[in-house]
Amino acid sequence: MGHAPWWQRGIVYQVYPRSFQDSDVDGVGDLKGILRRVDYFGWLGVDAVWLSPIYPSPMADFGYDVADYRGIEPVFGTLDDFSELVAALHGRGLKLILDLVPNHTSDRHPWFVASRSGWSDPKRDWYIWRDAAPDGGPPNNWLSTFGGSAWEWDAATGQYYYHAFAREQPDLNWRNPAVRRAVYDAMRFWLDRGVDGFRVDVMWHLLKDPAWRDNPPNPAYDGSQPEFQRLLEVNTTDQPDVHEIVAEMRALIDEYDDRVLIGEIYLPIERLVAYYGRDLAGAHLPFNFQLILTAWDAGRIAGLVERYEAALPAGAWPNWVLGNHDKPRIASRVGPAQARVAAMLLLTLRGTPTLYYGDEIGMRDVPIPPGMVHDPWEKNEPGMGFGRDPQRTPMQWDASALAGFTTGTPWLPLADDRAACNVEVLSNDAGSILALYRQLIELRRTSPALSLGTYRTVAAEGGVFAYERRYDGASMLVALNFGDQPDRRIELPPGDRPGRVLASTHGDRQGETVAGALTLRPDEGVIVSLTG
């Protein structure tokens, strides 16, 4: 498998640094904490660690409001700590992917401070400033993802500035070449320090309609959705010329050996795949969040995979994401039994999988009391279920009172089930979800059919999704029962030899011979080798 780049063969593991491991008793995770746990990544079997933002930040949006693109937030440590972590990961054959947040900065970033100082400042045009509408209100109807208008009045200079997210996160003007050069220089700073690539935050937001037209109303909107979905974001996201910027980022990445460019893009499949770029000169991996967004139903998931595979440009490499810091955890969405099926799905589909920290031990969303809410979205639209704190709670390492995360007061509350749901306990249980993840990761690593092989849907009924993976004569069948109904039967593809079970989500069928047909129990996924 040496001919495929690491980002195709491997598995990405997302770490939310505030919640992974605290080393200095302040209740917030940090780089030295991650360094303490660095052997865990190799033990689990992943190939790359992606860190959510660690730059200096006032933490209005917990690191996604960057105040300096070339530093480390002191709560996380120092540049020396970062260099030590890079060296430790590389020394174990692991890669490090850094979050890049180019769409907006903190309102305390020196660039914005200068931009806000007056119309004549050279950096005034580094951000998006507009005059008020004739009635004195915002320039147009654009809405913030976190609720309310996306325009903030600045009395000192008599204009509005645009913020797609919190008011403390003014959007950069990516139509200004100086902005592009400055962010590209920051990318080089980190690439020169050994970073193996970037996950680019809200890549599809980078450019806005230059005519500043209103967004049209969303006819499908109902009151249960976030306020920003009242409008269709046709003039604030996914502008046609954004692909020029993506191509520039990719060209920069390609100046360095063996690096990867990943884009965060929440778009329908047919628009998502455009971010691979003309002649695949865009993002290596435009993040595919469809498993998060699609109802947990065998038929719908099968249809999704078919549509995605069909839409991929020739030669493009797929990818799949099951959870992240912005969406409810998979175990909360589908329940603990189906979370095991989801693990098998993620790790056997064609394409690079991304794991979210804690999913491998079955962590669930943790209820956050109103007095402990941190997330600005929840504060702006309270009680609607949009808050992201529940899926960002501390990693559960052991059965101690604070789960081995800290000896201080954790920044978010720990789960009630931490005494049983933790790495130490589950690593000693051969039937645990953690053991299943390790088994699946090892199977993927040692099987070219699973890591690099072709994909073909296999006909199945009764709530079962099945598919075949093939590579160089080797063939594997994956069959997943998305329901709790027993005796779901699937015919094996024609062949002259019986199959052999390599793994079951129930953990008890390894080595079983299967001839003619496979029967699945409730909530069971099975991998069968069809080549002996």
C-alpha positions as CSV (number, residue, x, y, z in Angstrom):
1,M,0.0,0.0,0.0
2,G,3.0,2.2,-0.2
3,H,2.0,3.9,-3.4
4,A,-1.0,5.7,-1.8
5,P,-0.4,8.9,0.2
6,W,-0.8,8.7,3.9
7,W,-4.0,10.8,3.9
8,Q,-5.6,8.2,1.7
9,R,-4.4,5.1,3.6
10,G,-4.8,6.6,7.1
11,I,-7.3,7.6,9.7
12,V,-7.6,11.1,11.1
13,Y,-8.4,11.6,14.8
14,Q,-9.8,15.0,15.9
15,V,-8.7,16.3,19.2
16,Y,-10.5,19.2,20.8
17,P,-7.6,20.5,22.8
18,R,-9.6,22.1,25.7
19,S,-11.1,18.7,26.5
20,F,-8.4,16.1,25.8
21,Q,-6.0,16.3,28.8
22,D,-5.2,18.9,31.3
23,S,-1.6,19.1,32.6
24,D,-1.6,22.2,34.8
25,V,-4.7,21.8,37.0
26,D,-6.6,24.7,35.4
27,G,-9.3,22.4,34.2
28,V,-8.6,23.1,30.5
29,G,-6.7,20.7,28.2
30,D,-3.4,21.8,26.8
31,L,-0.5,20.7,24.6
32,K,1.5,19.1,27.4
33,G,-1.6,17.1,28.2
34,I,-1.9,15.9,24.6
35,L,1.8,15.1,24.8
36,R,1.2,13.0,27.9
37,R,-1.4,10.9,25.9
38,V,0.6,10.7,22.7
39,D,1.1,7.0,22.9
40,Y,-2.7,6.5,23.0
41,F,-2.9,7.5,19.3
42,G,-0.5,4.8,18.3
43,W,-2.2,2.2,20.6
44,L,-5.6,3.1,19.1
45,G,-4.1,2.8,15.6
46,V,-4.9,6.2,14.0
47,D,-2.5,7.9,11.6
48,A,-3.0,11.6,12.0
49,V,-4.0,13.9,14.8
50,W,-6.1,17.0,13.9
51,L,-6.1,19.8,16.5
52,S,-8.9,22.2,16.8
53,P,-7.5,25.8,17.1
54,I,-4.7,26.5,19.5
55,Y,-3.9,30.1,18.5
56,P,-4.0,33.0,20.9
57,S,-7.6,33.9,21.3
58,P,-10.0,35.8,23.7
59,M,-12.1,32.6,23.4
60,A,-15.4,34.2,22.4
61,D,-15.8,31.2,20.2
62,F,-13.2,29.0,21.9
63,G,-10.3,29.4,19.5
64,Y,-12.2,30.1,16.4
65,D,-11.7,33.8,17.1
66,V,-8.0,34.0,16.3
67,A,-6.0,37.0,17.6
68,D,-2.6,35.8,16.2
69,Y,-2.1,33.3,13.4
70,R,1.5,32.7,14.4
71,G,1.3,31.9,18.1
72,I,0.0,29.5,20.7
73,E,-2.8,30.5,23.2
74,P,-1.1,30.5,26.6
75,V,-3.8,28.4,28.1
76,F,-2.6,25.7,25.7
77,G,1.1,26.2,26.2
78,T,3.9,27.6,24.1
79,L,5.5,27.3,20.7
80,D,8.1,25.1,22.3
81,D,5.4,22.8,23.6
82,F,4.0,22.7,20.1
83,S,7.4,21.8,18.6
84,E,7.8,19.0,21.2
85,L,4.4,17.6,20.3
86,V,5.2,17.7,16.6
87,A,8.4,15.8,17.2
88,A,6.7,13.3,19.5
89,L,4.1,12.5,16.9
90,H,6.5,12.3,14.0
91,G,8.8,10.1,16.0
92,R,5.9,7.6,16.3
93,G,5.1,7.8,12.6
94,L,2.1,10.0,13.1
95,K,1.0,13.2,11.3
96,L,-0.3,16.5,12.8
97,I,-3.0,18.5,11.1
98,L,-3.7,22.0,12.3
99,D,-7.0,23.9,12.1
100,L,-6.7,27.0,9.9
101,V,-9.4,29.7,10.5
102,P,-9.1,32.1,7.5
103,N,-12.6,33.4,7.2
104,H,-12.5,35.6,10.2
105,T,-10.3,36.8,13.1
106,S,-11.0,38.0,16.6
107,D,-12.0,41.6,16.9
108,R,-8.9,41.9,19.0
109,H,-6.6,40.8,16.3
110,P,-4.1,43.6,15.5
111,W,-5.4,43.6,11.9
112,F,-8.9,44.4,13.0
113,V,-7.8,46.9,15.6
114,A,-6.0,48.8,12.8
115,S,-9.0,48.3,10.4
116,R,-11.4,49.7,13.0
117,S,-9.1,52.7,13.8
118,G,-10.3,54.7,10.8
119,W,-11.2,54.8,7.1
120,S,-7.7,55.9,6.1
121,D,-5.9,53.0,7.8
122,P,-4.2,50.7,5.3
123,K,-6.0,47.7,6.8
124,R,-9.5,49.2,6.6
125,D,-10.2,47.1,3.5
126,W,-8.8,43.9,5.1
127,Y,-12.3,43.4,6.6
128,I,-15.9,43.9,5.2
129,W,-17.2,47.4,6.0
130,R,-20.4,48.8,4.5
131,D,-22.5,51.9,4.9
132,A,-25.8,51.7,6.6
133,A,-29.0,51.2,4.6
134,P,-31.0,54.4,3.8
135,D,-33.0,53.8,7.0
136,G,-29.9,53.5,9.1
137,G,-30.1,49.8,9.5
138,P,-27.8,47.0,8.3
139,P,-26.7,47.1,4.7
140,N,-28.7,44.0,3.8
141,N,-30.6,41.1,5.4
142,W,-27.6,38.7,6.0
143,L,-27.8,36.7,9.2
144,S,-25.2,35.4,11.6
145,T,-25.0,31.6,12.0
146,F,-25.2,32.2,15.7
147,G,-28.4,34.2,15.4
148,G,-29.3,37.8,14.7
149,S,-28.0,40.2,12.0
150,A,-24.5,39.5,10.6
151,W,-23.8,43.2,10.6
152,E,-22.4,45.1,13.6
153,W,-22.5,48.9,13.8
154,D,-19.3,50.6,14.6
155,A,-20.1,54.0,16.0
156,A,-16.5,55.3,15.9
157,T,-16.2,54.9,12.1
158,G,-19.8,55.1,11.1
159,Q,-20.1,51.8,9.2
160,Y,-21.2,48.3,9.7
161,Y,-18.8,45.3,9.6
162,Y,-19.8,41.8,8.6
163,H,-19.5,38.8,10.9
164,A,-20.8,35.4,9.7
165,F,-20.5,34.1,13.3
166,A,-20.2,36.0,16.6
167,R,-19.9,39.8,16.6
168,E,-16.4,39.2,18.0
169,Q,-15.4,37.4,14.8
170,P,-15.3,39.9,11.9
171,D,-14.9,38.4,8.5
172,L,-11.8,39.0,6.5
173,N,-12.1,40.5,3.0
174,W,-10.7,37.7,0.9
175,R,-11.0,39.8,-2.3
176,N,-8.1,41.9,-1.0
177,P,-4.8,40.3,-2.2
178,A,-3.0,41.6,0.9
179,V,-5.3,39.5,3.1
180,R,-4.5,36.4,1.0
181,R,-0.8,37.0,1.2
182,A,-0.9,37.4,5.0
183,V,-2.8,34.2,5.6
184,Y,-0.7,32.3,3.2
185,D,2.4,33.5,5.0
186,A,0.9,32.2,8.2
187,M,0.3,28.8,6.6
188,R,4.0,28.7,5.6
189,F,5.0,29.6,9.2
190,W,3.3,26.4,10.4
191,L,4.3,24.2,7.5
192,D,7.9,25.2,8.1
193,R,7.4,24.0,11.7
194,G,6.5,20.6,10.5
195,V,2.7,20.7,10.3
196,D,1.5,18.0,7.9
197,G,-1.5,19.9,6.6
198,F,-4.5,22.0,7.5
199,R,-8.2,21.6,8.0
200,V,-9.6,24.9,6.7
201,D,-12.5,26.2,8.8
202,V,-15.7,27.2,6.8
203,M,-13.9,27.1,3.5
204,W,-17.2,27.7,1.6
205,H,-17.7,31.0,3.4
206,L,-14.5,32.8,2.3
207,L,-16.1,34.9,-0.4
208,K,-19.4,36.9,-0.4
209,D,-21.5,38.3,-3.2
210,P,-19.6,41.5,-4.3
211,A,-23.0,43.2,-5.1
212,W,-24.1,42.7,-1.4
213,R,-27.5,41.4,-2.5
214,D,-30.1,40.2,0.1
215,N,-30.4,36.4,0.6
216,P,-33.7,35.1,-0.5
217,P,-36.2,33.5,2.0
218,N,-36.0,29.8,2.7
219,P,-39.5,28.4,1.8
220,A,-38.7,25.2,3.8
221,Y,-37.8,27.0,7.1
222,D,-39.7,26.2,10.3
223,G,-39.2,27.6,13.7
224,S,-37.3,24.6,15.0
225,Q,-34.3,25.4,12.8
226,P,-31.6,28.0,13.6
227,E,-32.6,31.5,12.8
228,F,-29.9,31.9,10.0
229,Q,-31.7,29.2,8.0
230,R,-34.7,31.5,7.5
231,L,-32.7,32.6,4.5
232,L,-30.9,30.7,1.7
233,E,-27.3,31.6,1.9
234,V,-26.8,32.0,-1.8
235,N,-25.0,35.4,-1.5
236,T,-22.9,34.7,1.6
237,T,-21.4,31.2,0.9
238,D,-20.2,29.0,-1.9
239,Q,-19.5,31.8,-4.4
240,P,-18.1,30.7,-7.7
241,D,-14.8,32.4,-7.4
242,V,-14.0,30.8,-4.0
243,H,-12.4,27.9,-6.0
244,E,-9.6,30.3,-7.1
245,I,-8.7,30.7,-3.4
246,V,-8.9,27.0,-2.7
247,A,-6.6,26.4,-5.7
248,E,-4.1,28.9,-4.3
249,M,-4.1,27.2,-0.9
250,R,-3.5,23.9,-2.6
251,A,-0.6,25.3,-4.7
252,L,0.9,26.5,-1.5
253,I,0.5,23.1,0.2
254,D,2.1,21.5,-2.8
255,E,5.2,23.5,-2.3
256,Y,5.8,21.1,0.6
257,D,6.2,17.3,0.4
258,D,3.5,15.0,1.5
259,R,1.0,17.5,3.0
260,V,-2.8,17.6,2.9
261,L,-5.5,20.2,2.5
262,I,-8.9,19.5,4.0
263,G,-11.9,21.8,3.7
264,E,-14.8,22.1,6.1
265,I,-17.8,22.4,3.8
266,Y,-21.4,21.9,4.7
267,L,-23.0,21.7,1.2
268,P,-25.1,19.2,-0.8
269,I,-23.0,16.5,-2.5
270,E,-23.1,18.0,-6.0
271,R,-21.7,21.3,-4.7
272,L,-19.4,19.8,-2.2
273,V,-17.4,17.8,-4.8
274,A,-16.6,21.0,-6.7
275,Y,-14.1,21.8,-4.0
276,Y,-11.8,19.0,-5.3
277,G,-11.1,21.6,-7.9
278,R,-10.5,21.6,-11.6
279,D,-8.1,18.7,-12.4
280,L,-8.2,17.9,-8.7
281,A,-6.2,21.0,-7.9
282,G,-8.4,22.0,-5.0
283,A,-8.8,20.4,-1.5
284,H,-7.5,16.9,-1.2
285,L,-10.4,16.1,1.0
286,P,-13.5,18.4,1.0
287,F,-15.0,17.1,4.3
288,N,-18.1,15.0,3.6
289,F,-20.5,15.4,6.6
290,Q,-23.4,13.5,5.0
291,L,-23.3,10.7,7.6
292,I,-23.9,13.3,10.2
293,L,-26.7,15.0,8.3
294,T,-28.6,11.9,6.9
295,A,-31.3,10.0,8.9
296,W,-29.9,6.8,10.4
297,D,-31.7,4.4,8.0
298,A,-30.2,1.7,5.9
299,G,-31.9,2.7,2.7
300,R,-31.1,6.4,3.0
301,I,-27.4,5.7,3.9
302,A,-27.1,3.3,1.0
303,G,-28.5,5.9,-1.3
304,L,-26.2,8.5,0.1
305,V,-23.1,6.4,-0.5
306,E,-24.2,5.7,-4.1
307,R,-24.9,9.4,-4.8
308,Y,-21.6,10.5,-3.3
309,E,-19.5,7.8,-5.2
310,A,-21.3,8.7,-8.5
311,A,-20.6,12.5,-7.9
312,L,-16.9,12.2,-7.2
313,P,-14.7,13.6,-10.0
314,A,-12.5,11.0,-11.7
315,G,-9.6,10.3,-9.4
316,A,-11.0,12.1,-6.4
317,W,-10.5,10.4,-3.1
318,P,-13.6,10.1,-0.8
319,N,-13.8,10.8,2.9
320,W,-16.4,10.3,5.7
321,V,-17.0,12.0,9.0
322,L,-19.2,10.6,11.7
323,G,-18.9,13.3,14.4
324,N,-17.1,16.5,15.3
325,H,-17.1,19.4,17.8
326,D,-20.1,21.1,16.2
327,K,-22.6,18.2,16.0
328,P,-24.2,15.8,18.5
329,R,-22.2,12.7,19.3
330,I,-23.0,9.5,17.3
331,A,-23.8,7.5,20.4
332,S,-26.4,10.1,21.4
333,R,-27.9,10.2,17.9
334,V,-28.3,6.5,17.3
335,G,-27.8,4.8,20.7
336,P,-25.0,2.6,22.0
337,A,-25.9,-0.5,20.0
338,Q,-26.0,1.3,16.6
339,A,-22.9,3.3,17.6
340,R,-21.0,0.1,17.1
341,V,-22.6,-0.4,13.7
342,A,-21.7,3.2,12.9
343,A,-18.1,2.4,13.8
344,M,-18.0,-0.5,11.3
345,L,-19.6,1.7,8.6
346,L,-17.1,4.5,9.0
347,L,-14.1,2.3,9.0
348,T,-15.1,0.1,6.1
349,L,-16.4,2.6,3.5
350,R,-14.1,3.7,0.7
351,G,-12.3,6.8,1.7
352,T,-10.5,8.5,4.5
353,P,-12.3,8.3,7.9
354,T,-12.2,11.0,10.6
355,L,-12.9,10.0,14.2
356,Y,-13.9,12.5,16.9
357,Y,-12.2,12.0,20.2
358,G,-14.2,10.0,22.7
359,D,-16.4,8.3,20.1
360,E,-14.2,5.3,20.3
361,I,-15.3,4.8,23.9
362,G,-19.0,5.6,23.2
363,M,-19.1,9.0,24.8
364,R,-22.4,10.7,24.7
365,D,-23.6,14.3,24.8
366,V,-23.5,15.6,28.3
367,P,-26.4,17.9,29.5
368,I,-25.0,21.4,30.4
369,P,-26.7,23.3,33.2
370,P,-27.6,26.9,32.1
371,G,-25.1,28.4,34.5
372,M,-22.2,26.4,32.8
373,V,-23.0,27.2,29.2
374,H,-20.0,28.5,27.3
375,D,-21.0,28.2,23.6
376,P,-21.9,31.5,22.1
377,W,-24.5,29.9,19.8
378,E,-26.4,28.5,22.8
379,K,-26.2,31.9,24.5
380,N,-27.6,33.7,21.4
381,E,-30.4,31.1,20.8
382,P,-30.9,29.4,24.2
383,G,-33.0,26.3,24.7
384,M,-33.2,25.4,21.0
385,G,-30.7,22.5,21.2
386,F,-28.2,24.2,19.0
387,G,-25.5,24.5,21.7
388,R,-22.2,22.6,21.1
389,D,-21.0,22.3,24.7
390,P,-22.6,18.8,25.2
391,Q,-20.3,17.2,22.6
392,R,-17.1,19.0,23.8
393,T,-16.9,17.6,27.3
394,P,-13.7,16.2,28.7
395,M,-12.2,12.9,27.5
396,Q,-12.8,10.1,30.0
397,W,-9.6,8.3,30.7
398,D,-10.2,6.4,33.9
399,A,-12.7,5.7,36.6
400,S,-11.4,8.4,39.0
401,A,-13.7,11.2,40.1
402,L,-12.5,13.6,37.3
403,A,-12.0,10.8,34.8
404,G,-8.2,11.3,34.6
405,F,-8.7,14.5,32.7
406,T,-7.7,17.0,35.4
407,T,-7.1,17.4,39.1
408,G,-8.7,20.8,38.9
409,T,-12.2,21.9,38.1
410,P,-13.0,20.8,34.5
411,W,-14.1,23.6,32.2
412,L,-17.2,21.6,31.3
413,P,-19.0,19.0,33.4
414,L,-18.1,15.3,33.0
415,A,-20.5,12.6,32.0
416,D,-22.3,10.7,34.7
417,D,-21.2,7.4,33.2
418,R,-17.5,8.1,33.3
419,A,-16.8,5.4,35.9
420,A,-17.7,2.8,33.3
421,C,-17.2,4.6,30.1
422,N,-13.5,5.4,30.0
423,V,-10.4,4.2,28.3
424,E,-8.9,2.3,31.3
425,V,-12.0,0.2,31.9
426,L,-12.9,-0.4,28.3
427,S,-9.4,-1.3,27.3
428,N,-9.6,-4.3,29.6
429,D,-13.0,-5.5,28.1
430,A,-12.6,-7.6,25.0
431,G,-16.3,-6.9,24.1
432,S,-16.2,-3.1,24.5
433,I,-16.7,-0.6,21.8
434,L,-13.1,0.5,22.3
435,A,-12.0,-3.0,21.5
436,L,-14.2,-3.0,18.4
437,Y,-12.7,0.2,17.2
438,R,-9.2,-1.1,17.6
439,Q,-10.1,-4.3,15.8
440,L,-11.6,-2.4,12.9
441,I,-8.7,0.0,12.7
442,E,-6.3,-2.9,12.6
443,L,-8.4,-4.7,9.9
444,R,-8.4,-1.6,7.8
445,R,-4.6,-1.1,8.2
446,T,-3.8,-4.7,7.2
447,S,-6.4,-5.0,4.4
448,P,-5.9,-3.1,1.1
449,A,-9.5,-4.1,0.2
450,L,-10.8,-2.0,3.1
451,S,-8.3,0.9,3.0
452,L,-7.9,1.3,-0.8
453,G,-10.3,-1.0,-2.5
454,T,-13.2,-0.3,-4.8
455,Y,-16.8,0.0,-3.6
456,R,-19.9,-1.8,-4.8
457,T,-23.4,-1.9,-3.1
458,V,-24.8,-5.4,-2.5
459,A,-28.6,-5.9,-2.7
460,A,-30.1,-6.2,0.8
461,E,-33.5,-5.7,2.4
462,G,-35.1,-5.4,5.8
463,G,-33.0,-2.5,7.2
464,V,-29.7,-3.9,6.0
465,F,-27.0,-2.0,4.2
466,A,-24.4,-4.2,2.5
467,Y,-21.4,-3.5,0.2
468,E,-18.4,-5.2,-1.2
469,R,-14.8,-3.9,-1.1
470,R,-12.3,-5.3,-3.6
471,Y,-8.6,-4.9,-4.2
472,D,-6.2,-7.0,-6.3
473,G,-8.3,-10.1,-6.1
474,A,-9.2,-9.8,-2.4
475,S,-12.9,-9.2,-1.6
476,M,-14.7,-8.3,1.6
477,L,-18.4,-8.1,2.3
478,V,-19.7,-5.6,4.9
479,A,-23.3,-6.1,6.1
480,L,-24.9,-3.8,8.6
481,N,-28.2,-4.3,10.3
482,F,-29.5,-0.8,11.0
483,G,-32.4,-2.1,13.2
484,D,-33.2,-4.3,16.1
485,Q,-34.9,-7.0,14.0
486,P,-33.4,-10.5,14.2
487,D,-32.4,-12.9,11.4
488,R,-31.8,-10.3,8.7
489,R,-30.5,-12.5,5.8
490,I,-28.3,-11.4,2.9
491,E,-27.1,-13.5,0.0
492,L,-23.4,-13.7,-0.5
493,P,-22.1,-12.7,-3.9
494,P,-21.6,-15.8,-6.1
495,G,-18.4,-17.6,-5.6
496,D,-16.9,-21.0,-5.4
497,R,-15.8,-20.9,-1.8
498,P,-17.4,-20.0,1.6
499,G,-16.7,-16.8,3.3
500,R,-15.0,-16.3,6.7
501,V,-16.1,-13.8,9.3
502,L,-13.4,-11.4,10.2
503,A,-15.3,-9.2,12.6
504,S,-18.8,-8.7,14.2
505,T,-20.0,-5.7,16.1
506,H,-21.1,-8.3,18.7
507,G,-17.5,-9.5,19.0
508,D,-18.2,-13.3,18.9
509,R,-18.2,-14.6,15.3
510,Q,-14.6,-14.2,14.3
511,G,-13.5,-17.2,12.1
512,E,-17.0,-18.4,11.5
513,T,-17.6,-19.9,8.0
514,V,-20.4,-18.5,6.0
515,A,-21.7,-20.3,2.9
516,G,-24.4,-19.0,0.6
517,A,-26.0,-16.5,2.9
518,L,-25.2,-14.4,6.0
519,T,-27.7,-13.9,8.8
520,L,-27.4,-10.8,11.0
521,R,-28.7,-10.4,14.5
522,P,-30.3,-7.2,15.8
523,D,-27.9,-4.2,15.7
524,E,-25.2,-6.3,14.2
525,G,-22.6,-5.5,11.6
526,V,-20.3,-8.2,10.1
527,I,-17.3,-8.2,7.8
528,V,-16.8,-11.3,5.8
529,S,-13.7,-12.2,3.8
530,L,-14.9,-13.8,0.5
531,T,-11.4,-14.8,-0.6
532,G,-10.6,-17.5,1.9
